[in-house]
Amino acid sequence: MLVPIVAIIAFAAIRIARINAARSTDSSSDLPARVEELERALQSVQQQLAETQERLDFAERLLAKGKDERRAGG
């Protein structure tokens, strides 16, 4: 269950590392653009995490429902 969450976090870390590696200079004029890019990347990761959590919740409900039906029917 934690594998998708860990994968998303690892994906975010890799993405941020690539963004940091891509910048050629450390000029302050480039800072706002870098911050915006990082914010977009973070929003994307947060959205992916939310979708993963929704899928996990759905799967847990299905499993719990099936378990309850087997108890009632069995």
Secondary structure, DSSP 4 states (H G I P E B T S, - for coil): -HHHHHHHHHHHHHHHHHHHHH-----GGGHHHHHHHHHHHHHHHHHHHHHHHHHHHHHHHHHHHHHHHHHHH-
